Amino acid sequence: MFELIATLSQIIEQTAISLSWLLVTIFPFLPESLVEHPETIMIIIGFGGQFLFAMRFIIQWITSEREQKSVIPIAFWYFSIGGGSVLLLYAIWRQDPVIIFGQGLGLFIYFRNLYFVSRDRRHSVSDQDQDQDQDEDQDPPSPHQPSKK
């Protein structure tokens, strides 16, 4: 397992070096030392993951304040997945098994909750469609009979 993490870490670091080279080429005002020190890019990526992860709480807070009750909007789960994925990438690069385990388990939970939200929405839409179909199948009331409500 540790060999796999080490291999993935090397791949991530090589990707960070390539990204650094690309950034220095596109933005010549960036220092060339960026290519020689991929940890700078990885630290920026790590902070980006933390930002995404923090945004989930801010979105949840704003939504709850708007509705005046505790609410978990669907965006919460997307930001959880985005932030958790970036932080998992950072943890693999750092070869930190504690963070890898925590973020990996978290991602499983976030995807599972997103599955539940999606499933409930599909069932809700399907139930509404069935109710609408049943309403259309009933004979319309005649003008002389009161309608059923």
Helices and strands as residue ranges (DSSP letters): H 2-26, H 33-36, H 38-67, H 74-94, H 97-137
